[in-house]
Amino acid sequence: DASVKPPVTVVALQPNVPMNLVKSTDEMRDLLERHWSMSTNALKSLPNDNSTRFVIWPESPMNFTYASDQTFQQQLATFTRQNHTSLLFNSLEPTLTNGFYNSALLINEDGRMIAQYDKIRLMPFGEYVPLPQWLPGASLITGLVGDFTPGDKYTLMPVGQHRAGTFICIESAYPFIARRLTSEGADVLINISNDGYLGPTAVMRQHLANVVFRAVENGRPVLRVTNTGISARIDAYGHVEDQTAPFQPDVRVWQVRPSMIASTFYTRHGDLFVYLCGLAVVGFFAVLVRIKRRS
């Protein structure tokens, strides 16, 4: 019963990592230190109430690779144990066929990696090239940020007594992903994103608008945590709260409770209403054509 589950205290990080893909060793060290210090300072400001703590880092151009970086693994384990928190972050994870996933990984309070979601819907020409391999010259075109392998599992992540469904960046524009995560049992939805590639354009507000629809469709709160903005909390009724300003480092602390909405029509039936409307329109025009022929 969602009503008896205690809330989760979420620390949402907006680190504002610069968008240049190539970074020096010193830049990477300083940027990682920014993540640690912003997260630690936010956690220190919290009351000592033994509530479940959950730090979220956004999708990032820093290219963390948890599987092959033992130093980073140890740093994450130390951070989560010392601060009694779990942590969700973006990572470049290897596949079994020498490819890579764009992944969201969850480290628990014991410092162990306990869940991995691999991005299912990749961005065309950004994360893969949607051209058939037999097309001449197709192999010469590469994605803007890499050539990734799509995932195929709708992974739920345990956060205290709750379950979170995470989707990454442009996946906010595809209703079926949030719907599937909700139908699998997600109490709260999380969208980690990096919208800085196109600069200070309307894409930031467009992506924010996307997650408003995902919240209302499924009756679930959505936590939108971004690298460069706009980060915000959206409740199950679509109210946008506590927005960040774009292109500046920021932190948000949210008390998150699961929605009291058990299930919505959309979660249960998907686009059935859309299909029925489409059939009604086709039927209406068919009747008009028939009447016109008779007259």
C-alpha positions as CSV (number, residue, x, y, z in Angstrom):
1,D,0.0,0.0,0.0
2,A,1.6,3.2,-1.2
3,S,0.0,5.2,1.6
4,V,2.1,3.5,4.3
5,K,5.5,3.7,2.5
6,P,7.8,6.3,4.0
7,P,9.0,9.2,1.8
8,V,12.4,9.2,0.1
9,T,14.6,12.3,0.4
10,V,16.1,12.9,-3.1
11,V,19.2,15.0,-3.8
12,A,19.0,16.0,-7.5
13,L,22.3,17.2,-9.0
14,Q,22.6,19.6,-11.9
15,P,26.4,19.8,-12.3
16,N,26.5,21.8,-15.6
17,V,29.3,19.8,-17.1
18,P,30.6,21.6,-20.3
19,M,29.5,20.1,-23.5
20,N,32.9,19.6,-25.2
21,L,33.4,15.9,-25.7
22,V,37.2,15.8,-25.1
23,K,38.3,16.8,-21.6
24,S,41.7,16.7,-20.1
25,T,42.6,14.6,-17.1
26,D,42.6,17.7,-14.9
27,E,39.2,18.8,-16.2
28,M,37.7,15.4,-15.5
29,R,39.2,15.3,-12.0
30,D,37.8,18.8,-11.2
31,L,34.4,17.9,-12.6
32,L,34.2,14.7,-10.6
33,E,35.1,16.7,-7.5
34,R,32.2,19.0,-8.3
35,H,29.9,16.0,-8.3
36,W,31.2,14.8,-4.9
37,S,31.2,18.2,-3.2
38,M,27.8,19.3,-4.4
39,S,26.3,15.9,-3.4
40,T,28.0,15.8,0.0
41,N,27.1,19.4,0.9
42,A,23.4,18.7,0.1
43,L,23.4,15.6,2.1
44,K,25.0,17.3,5.1
45,S,22.2,19.9,5.0
46,L,19.5,17.2,5.6
47,P,18.0,16.5,9.0
48,N,19.2,13.4,10.7
49,D,15.8,11.6,10.5
50,N,16.9,8.2,9.3
51,S,14.9,8.6,6.1
52,T,15.9,6.9,2.9
53,R,18.4,9.1,1.0
54,F,18.8,8.9,-2.8
55,V,21.2,11.0,-4.9
56,I,20.6,11.3,-8.6
57,W,23.2,12.5,-11.1
58,P,22.0,13.3,-14.6
59,E,22.9,12.0,-18.0
60,S,26.3,13.5,-18.6
61,P,29.0,14.0,-21.3
62,M,31.7,12.9,-18.8
63,N,31.4,9.3,-20.0
64,F,31.7,7.4,-16.7
65,T,32.4,3.8,-17.3
66,Y,31.7,1.9,-14.1
67,A,32.5,-1.6,-15.3
68,S,36.1,-0.8,-16.2
69,D,37.0,1.9,-13.7
70,Q,37.9,0.3,-10.4
71,T,39.0,3.6,-8.9
72,F,35.6,5.1,-9.6
73,Q,33.9,1.9,-8.2
74,Q,35.7,2.4,-4.9
75,Q,34.9,6.1,-4.8
76,L,31.2,5.4,-5.3
77,A,31.2,2.6,-2.7
78,T,32.9,4.9,-0.2
79,F,30.6,7.8,-0.9
80,T,27.4,5.8,-0.6
81,R,28.5,4.0,2.6
82,Q,29.7,7.1,4.4
83,N,26.6,9.1,3.5
84,H,24.1,6.3,4.0
85,T,22.6,6.9,0.5
86,S,22.0,5.2,-2.7
87,L,23.1,6.9,-6.0
88,L,21.8,6.8,-9.5
89,F,24.1,7.9,-12.3
90,N,24.7,7.6,-16.1
91,S,27.4,5.3,-17.4
92,L,28.8,3.9,-20.6
93,E,28.5,0.2,-20.1
94,P,29.9,-2.6,-22.3
95,T,27.8,-5.2,-24.1
96,L,28.7,-8.8,-24.6
97,T,29.4,-8.0,-28.3
98,N,32.0,-5.3,-27.8
99,G,29.4,-2.5,-28.0
100,F,28.2,0.0,-25.4
101,Y,25.0,0.8,-23.7
102,N,23.9,4.2,-22.5
103,S,23.0,3.1,-19.0
104,A,21.6,4.3,-15.7
105,L,23.2,2.4,-12.8
106,L,22.1,2.3,-9.1
107,I,24.6,1.9,-6.3
108,N,23.0,1.0,-3.0
109,E,23.9,2.1,0.6
110,D,26.4,-0.8,0.9
111,G,28.3,0.4,-2.2
112,R,27.1,-2.4,-4.5
113,M,25.8,-1.9,-8.0
114,I,22.3,-3.5,-7.8
115,A,20.4,-2.3,-10.9
116,Q,21.2,-1.3,-14.5
117,Y,18.8,0.2,-17.0
118,D,20.1,0.3,-20.6
119,K,18.6,3.0,-22.8
120,I,16.1,1.4,-25.2
121,R,15.2,4.2,-27.5
122,L,18.3,5.8,-28.9
123,M,18.6,9.2,-30.5
124,P,18.9,9.0,-34.3
125,F,22.2,10.3,-35.6
126,G,23.2,11.2,-32.0
127,E,23.5,7.7,-30.5
128,Y,23.1,5.6,-33.6
129,V,22.8,5.9,-37.4
130,P,19.4,4.7,-38.7
131,L,20.7,3.6,-42.0
132,P,20.9,0.0,-43.4
133,Q,24.5,-1.4,-43.4
134,W,24.2,-2.4,-47.0
135,L,23.7,1.2,-48.1
136,P,27.0,2.6,-49.7
137,G,28.8,4.9,-47.3
138,A,26.6,4.1,-44.3
139,S,29.5,2.8,-42.3
140,L,31.3,6.1,-42.7
141,I,28.6,8.0,-40.8
142,T,28.8,7.9,-37.0
143,G,26.6,9.2,-34.3
144,L,27.2,12.6,-32.8
145,V,28.0,11.2,-29.3
146,G,28.7,7.6,-30.2
147,D,27.3,4.4,-31.6
148,F,25.3,2.7,-28.9
149,T,23.5,-0.6,-28.6
150,P,19.8,-0.3,-27.5
151,G,18.7,-2.1,-24.4
152,D,15.7,-4.3,-24.2
153,K,14.8,-4.6,-20.5
154,Y,12.4,-2.3,-18.5
155,T,14.4,-2.4,-15.3
156,L,12.9,-1.2,-12.0
157,M,15.2,0.1,-9.3
158,P,14.6,-0.4,-5.6
159,V,14.8,2.8,-3.6
160,G,13.9,2.2,0.1
161,Q,10.5,0.6,0.0
162,H,9.7,2.1,-3.4
163,R,10.5,1.1,-7.0
164,A,11.7,3.6,-9.5
165,G,11.5,3.5,-13.3
166,T,14.3,5.4,-15.0
167,F,14.3,6.6,-18.6
168,I,17.0,8.5,-20.3
169,C,16.9,11.8,-22.3
170,I,14.9,11.6,-25.5
171,E,13.0,8.6,-24.2
172,S,10.7,11.1,-22.5
173,A,9.2,11.6,-26.0
174,Y,8.1,8.0,-26.2
175,P,5.0,7.3,-24.1
176,F,5.4,3.5,-24.2
177,I,8.6,3.4,-22.2
178,A,7.2,5.3,-19.1
179,R,3.9,3.3,-19.5
180,R,5.7,0.0,-19.4
181,L,7.8,1.0,-16.4
182,T,4.7,2.0,-14.6
183,S,2.8,-1.2,-15.5
184,E,5.8,-3.2,-14.2
185,G,5.3,-1.5,-10.8
186,A,7.1,1.8,-10.7
187,D,6.0,4.1,-7.8
188,V,8.0,7.0,-9.2
189,L,9.5,7.8,-12.6
190,I,12.9,9.4,-13.1
191,N,14.1,11.1,-16.3
192,I,17.9,11.8,-16.4
193,S,18.9,13.9,-19.3
194,N,21.6,16.1,-20.9
195,D,20.0,18.7,-23.1
196,G,23.0,21.0,-23.5
197,Y,24.1,19.8,-27.0
198,L,21.8,22.2,-28.8
199,G,22.6,25.2,-26.5
200,P,20.0,27.6,-25.0
201,T,17.2,26.5,-27.3
202,A,13.5,25.5,-26.9
203,V,14.6,21.8,-26.6
204,M,14.9,22.2,-22.8
205,R,11.3,23.3,-22.4
206,Q,10.1,20.7,-25.0
207,H,11.7,17.9,-23.0
208,L,10.2,19.2,-19.8
209,A,6.8,19.3,-21.5
210,N,7.3,15.7,-22.5
211,V,7.7,14.5,-18.9
212,V,4.6,16.4,-17.9
213,F,2.6,14.2,-20.2
214,R,4.4,11.1,-18.9
215,A,3.4,12.0,-15.3
216,V,-0.3,12.6,-16.1
217,E,-0.6,9.6,-18.4
218,N,0.6,7.2,-15.7
219,G,-0.4,9.0,-12.5
220,R,3.1,9.0,-11.3
221,P,5.5,11.7,-10.1
222,V,8.4,12.3,-12.4
223,L,11.8,13.5,-11.2
224,R,13.6,15.2,-14.1
225,V,17.3,15.6,-13.4
226,T,19.5,17.2,-16.0
227,N,23.0,18.2,-16.6
228,T,22.4,21.8,-17.8
229,G,18.7,22.3,-17.0
230,I,15.7,22.3,-16.8
231,S,15.5,20.1,-13.8
232,A,12.2,19.9,-12.0
233,R,9.8,17.7,-10.0
234,I,6.5,17.0,-11.6
235,D,3.6,15.6,-9.6
236,A,1.2,12.9,-10.7
237,Y,-1.3,15.6,-11.9
238,G,1.3,17.4,-14.1
239,H,2.2,20.3,-11.8
240,V,5.8,21.4,-12.4
241,E,7.6,22.4,-9.2
242,D,11.1,23.7,-8.2
243,Q,12.6,24.3,-11.6
244,T,16.2,25.1,-12.0
245,A,17.7,27.8,-14.2
246,P,19.6,26.5,-17.3
247,F,23.4,26.4,-17.7
248,Q,24.4,26.8,-14.0
249,P,25.3,24.3,-11.3
250,D,22.4,23.7,-8.9
251,V,21.0,21.2,-6.4
252,R,17.5,20.3,-5.5
253,V,16.3,18.4,-2.4
254,W,12.9,16.8,-2.8
255,Q,10.7,14.8,-0.4
256,V,9.2,12.3,-2.8
257,R,6.1,10.3,-2.0
258,P,4.5,7.8,-4.4
259,S,1.3,8.8,-6.1
260,M,-2.0,7.7,-4.5
261,I,-3.3,7.0,-8.1
262,A,-3.3,3.2,-8.3
263,S,-3.6,2.9,-12.1
264,T,-4.7,5.1,-15.0
265,F,-6.6,4.2,-18.1
266,Y,-3.5,4.9,-20.2
267,T,-1.3,2.6,-18.1
268,R,-3.9,-0.2,-18.5
269,H,-4.8,0.3,-22.1
270,G,-2.1,2.4,-23.8
271,D,-3.1,4.1,-27.0
272,L,-6.5,2.4,-27.3
273,F,-8.3,5.7,-27.1
274,V,-6.2,7.1,-29.9
275,Y,-6.9,4.1,-32.1
276,L,-10.6,4.4,-31.4
277,C,-10.5,8.1,-32.3
278,G,-8.6,7.2,-35.5
279,L,-11.2,4.6,-36.4
280,A,-14.0,7.1,-35.7
281,V,-12.5,9.6,-38.0
282,V,-12.0,7.1,-40.8
283,G,-15.6,5.9,-40.3
284,F,-16.9,9.5,-40.4
285,F,-15.2,10.2,-43.7
286,A,-16.3,6.9,-45.1
287,V,-19.9,7.8,-44.3
288,L,-19.5,11.2,-45.9
289,V,-18.1,9.7,-49.1
290,R,-21.0,7.2,-49.3
291,I,-23.5,10.0,-48.8
292,K,-21.9,12.1,-51.5
293,R,-21.9,9.2,-54.0
294,R,-25.6,8.6,-53.3
295,S,-26.4,12.3,-53.8
